[in-house]
Amino acid sequence: MVYRIPERQDFSPARVLVVGDVMLDRYWFGDVSRISPEAPVPVARITKTEHRAGGAANVARNIAALGGQAALLAVCGEDDAADTLEGLMRDNGVAPHLERCPGFETTLKLRVLARQQQLIRLDFEQRPSAGSLKNVLRRYRELLPDYDAVILSDYGKGVLAEVAQMLAEARTAGKPVLIDPKGSDYRKYHGATLITPNRAELREVSGNWQDEEELGFKAQNLRQQLDLQALLLTRSEEGMSLYRAGQTDHQPTRAQEVYDVSGAGDTVIAAMGLCLAAGYTLTDAMHAANAAAGVVVAKLGTAVCSFDELRAALAAG
């Protein structure tokens, strides 16, 4: 099959609105040379700190890195983490629309690494208030007409409590809606253009399968139940499969070396959304998304794939 190869001018006018749960990924890098006398744990001497945007924010910055126009709508606290996150968005070319919620702490994931190995991850998170969610929905309605596609990035932190309403309004406006799903009940995603579960997420909602035939049956059954145009299953080392009415397309993984899979799903849905906003077919979009995912898994942490990296990966076959 011959796939459409992305051109920079294809992506530059494409506008994608990303809505969902955001988090700040904080990395403490250091070295370990001894065990604590207080407990049998390593002592890490921290020498460097880095911040990266996670969750829906990582989706948005992947879109911008690929050359598209991205906006991010989410809930944050009135704290330093939110300030850092907003600064990262602006630095990465994303238009931030962050609903600041008093008394709410921005979701923070702190990772401690030594010698390229993660020692521990500490998570700090809260559920957003009902008032902040109403403000998100109001802002969503204001922003929707200005964008070509919508990505709803569900990390189960509560920002997408009104996902069914958001989906219905986008469909009425004629916008394709892509959803990175979460949880065991997908009925709230009914009518989406595309959902992108991984194997574990599909297994949670559809049960286990014994072979490829049974997997295809379960994926197609779920797609029909939810009235989806397509379901894209990301399969790690097995690549990805696109299920549509009467058709299944599979692509093997393009990753040459897997270093860190965190955030790879963000890259996949970002590339899919940007391609659909630019007028690509679903199969062409999957081809680009698969190549972009192969780029980011060779990087540490929540990373992005640039347009030039995507073109190089596609050119390499």
C-alpha positions in Angstrom: 0.0 0.0 0.0 1.2 3.5 -0.8 0.7 6.0 2.0 0.5 9.8 1.8 3.8 11.3 3.0 3.3 14.4 5.2 4.4 17.8 3.9 5.1 20.7 6.2 2.5 22.9 4.5 -0.1 20.2 5.2 0.2 20.5 8.9 0.8 24.2 9.4 -2.8 25.4 8.9 -4.3 22.4 10.8 -5.8 23.4 14.2 -6.4 20.9 17.0 -8.1 21.5 20.3 -6.9 19.2 23.1 -9.0 18.8 26.2 -8.3 16.7 29.2 -6.2 15.9 32.3 -2.9 17.5 32.5 0.1 16.9 34.7 3.6 18.2 35.3 6.3 15.6 35.1 9.2 16.6 37.3 12.5 14.7 37.0 15.2 14.7 39.6 18.4 13.3 38.1 21.3 12.2 40.4 23.8 9.6 41.3 23.7 6.7 43.8 26.9 5.6 45.5 25.7 4.3 48.9 22.8 2.8 50.8 21.1 4.8 53.5 22.1 3.9 57.1 18.4 4.6 58.1 16.8 2.0 55.9 17.9 -0.4 53.1 17.3 2.1 50.3 19.7 3.9 47.9 20.7 7.5 48.6 20.3 9.7 45.5 22.4 12.9 45.3 20.3 15.1 43.0 22.3 17.1 40.5 19.7 18.2 38.0 16.0 18.9 37.7 13.8 18.9 34.6 10.1 19.6 34.0 8.0 18.2 31.2 4.4 18.5 30.3 2.4 15.3 30.7 -1.1 14.0 29.9 -3.2 16.1 27.6 -0.4 18.7 27.7 2.0 16.2 26.1 -0.6 15.5 23.4 -0.7 19.3 22.7 3.0 19.8 22.5 3.3 16.8 20.2 0.9 18.5 17.8 2.9 21.7 17.9 6.2 19.8 17.4 4.8 18.2 14.3 4.0 21.7 13.0 0.3 22.0 13.7 -1.6 24.6 15.7 -2.5 23.3 19.1 -4.6 24.6 22.0 -4.9 23.0 25.4 -8.0 23.3 27.7 -7.6 21.8 31.2 -7.8 22.4 34.9 -4.8 23.4 37.0 -4.2 24.8 40.5 -3.1 28.3 41.5 0.4 27.1 42.2 4.0 26.9 40.9 3.4 23.7 39.0 0.6 25.4 37.0 2.9 28.3 36.3 5.6 26.0 35.1 3.1 24.0 32.9 1.7 27.1 31.3 5.3 28.3 30.6 6.1 25.0 29.0 3.1 25.2 26.8 3.9 28.7 25.6 7.6 27.7 25.0 6.4 24.7 22.9 4.0 26.8 20.8 0.8 25.7 22.4 -2.0 28.1 23.2 -2.8 27.4 26.9 -6.4 27.8 28.3 -5.9 26.6 31.8 -8.8 26.9 34.2 -7.1 27.9 37.5 -9.0 26.3 40.4 -8.5 27.8 44.0 -7.6 25.1 46.5 -6.7 22.6 43.8 -3.2 21.2 43.4 -1.9 20.7 39.8 -1.3 17.0 39.2 2.4 16.4 39.7 4.4 13.3 39.0 7.9 13.3 40.5 10.4 10.8 39.2 13.8 10.2 40.8 16.4 8.8 38.4 20.0 7.7 38.8 22.2 6.2 36.1 19.3 6.2 33.7 17.2 4.1 36.0 14.0 5.3 37.7 14.3 4.8 41.5 10.8 5.9 42.5 7.8 7.9 41.3 5.7 10.1 43.6 2.2 11.3 42.5 0.3 14.3 43.8 -3.2 14.7 42.5 -6.8 15.9 43.4 -10.2 15.8 41.7 -11.3 19.2 40.2 -14.2 21.0 41.6 -17.7 21.1 39.9 -17.3 24.8 39.4 -14.1 24.5 37.5 -15.6 21.8 35.3 -18.5 24.1 34.4 -16.0 26.7 33.4 -14.1 24.2 31.2 -17.3 23.3 29.4 -18.2 26.9 28.9 -14.7 27.7 27.5 -14.9 24.5 25.3 -18.0 25.8 23.6 -16.3 29.1 22.9 -13.2 27.5 21.4 -14.8 24.7 19.4 -15.7 26.7 16.3 -12.1 27.8 15.8 -10.6 24.2 15.5 -10.6 21.5 12.8 -10.4 18.5 15.2 -10.8 17.7 18.9 -8.8 15.3 21.0 -10.2 14.3 24.4 -7.3 13.0 26.5 -8.8 11.0 29.4 -6.4 10.1 32.2 -9.2 9.5 34.7 -8.4 12.6 36.8 -11.8 14.1 36.4 -11.5 16.9 33.8 -13.6 15.0 31.2 -16.6 14.5 33.5 -18.7 16.0 30.7 -17.1 14.0 27.9 -20.4 12.9 26.4 -21.6 16.5 26.2 -18.3 17.6 24.7 -18.5 14.8 22.2 -22.1 15.6 21.2 -21.4 19.2 20.7 -18.3 18.5 18.5 -20.3 16.1 16.4 -23.0 18.7 15.9 -20.3 21.1 14.8 -19.0 18.6 12.3 -15.6 18.2 14.0 -13.8 14.8 14.2 -13.3 13.7 17.8 -10.5 11.4 18.9 -10.4 10.0 22.4 -7.7 8.4 24.4 -9.9 6.3 26.7 -9.8 5.3 30.3 -11.7 3.0 32.6 -13.9 0.0 32.0 -17.1 1.8 30.8 -16.7 3.2 27.3 -20.4 4.1 26.8 -19.6 7.8 27.4 -17.5 7.7 24.2 -20.4 6.7 22.0 -20.3 8.4 18.6 -16.6 9.4 18.6 -14.7 9.4 15.4 -11.8 7.3 16.8 -10.7 5.9 20.1 -7.1 4.7 20.7 -6.9 2.1 23.5 -3.8 0.0 24.2 -4.0 -3.8 24.7 -4.5 -3.5 28.5 -7.2 -0.9 28.1 -9.1 -3.0 25.5 -8.8 -6.1 27.7 -10.3 -4.2 30.6 -13.4 -3.3 28.7 -13.8 -6.3 26.4 -12.1 -9.2 28.2 -9.2 -11.4 27.2 -8.7 -13.0 23.8 -7.0 -16.2 22.7 -5.9 -15.4 19.1 -6.0 -12.7 16.4 -9.5 -13.7 15.2 -11.0 -13.3 18.6 -9.2 -10.0 19.1 -10.6 -8.7 15.9 -14.1 -9.8 16.8 -13.9 -8.0 20.2 -12.5 -4.8 18.7 -15.0 -4.7 15.9 -17.8 -5.5 18.3 -16.8 -2.6 20.6 -16.5 -0.3 17.6 -20.1 -1.1 16.5 -21.5 -0.8 20.0 -20.0 2.6 20.4 -20.9 3.8 16.8 -17.3 4.7 16.1 -15.9 5.4 12.7 -12.7 3.5 13.7 -10.9 1.9 16.7 -7.1 2.1 16.7 -5.5 -0.5 18.9 -1.9 0.2 19.9 -0.1 -3.0 20.5 3.4 -2.1 21.7 6.0 -4.4 20.0 3.2 -5.8 17.8 2.6 -2.4 16.2 -1.0 -1.1 15.8 -4.3 -2.2 14.2 -7.0 0.0 12.8 -10.5 -1.5 12.9 -13.2 0.0 10.6 -16.5 -1.3 9.2 -15.6 -4.4 7.2 -11.9 -3.7 7.2 -8.8 -4.1 9.4 -5.4 -2.6 8.7 -2.3 -3.6 10.6 1.1 -1.9 10.8 4.1 -3.5 12.5 6.1 -1.5 15.0 8.7 0.9 13.6 10.7 1.2 16.8 14.3 0.2 16.4 15.1 0.5 20.1 12.6 1.0 22.9 14.0 3.1 25.7 10.9 4.5 27.4 7.2 3.9 26.3 5.8 6.6 28.6 3.9 9.2 26.6 3.9 7.1 23.4 0.1 6.9 23.4 0.0 10.7 23.5 2.2 10.9 20.4 -0.1 8.4 18.6 -3.3 10.3 19.2 -1.6 13.7 18.5 -0.4 12.5 15.1 -3.8 10.9 14.3 -5.6 14.1 15.3 -3.3 16.4 13.4 -3.5 14.3 10.3 -7.3 14.2 10.3 -7.4 17.9 10.9 -5.1 18.2 7.8 -7.5 16.1 5.7 -5.6 12.8 5.7 -7.3 9.4 5.5 -7.4 7.2 8.6 -4.9 4.8 7.0 -2.5 7.6 6.1 -2.9 9.0 9.6 -2.1 5.6 11.2 1.1 5.3 9.0 2.3 8.7 10.3 1.3 8.0 13.9 3.1 4.6 13.9 6.3 6.3 12.6 6.0 9.1 15.2 5.6 6.5 18.0 8.7 4.7 16.9 10.6 8.0 17.3 9.4 8.8 20.9 9.9 5.4 22.5 13.7 5.8 21.8 13.7 8.9 24.0 13.6 9.3 27.8 10.3 10.3 29.5 7.4 12.1 28.0 8.9 13.2 24.7 7.8 14.6 21.3 8.4 13.8 17.7 9.3 16.7 15.5 8.1 17.1 11.9 11.7 16.6 10.7 12.0 13.4 12.8 8.7 12.1 11.4 9.8 12.7 7.8 13.2 11.0 8.5 11.5 8.0 10.1 9.1 7.6 7.2 12.0 8.0 4.7 13.9 5.2 6.5 11.1 2.8 5.7 
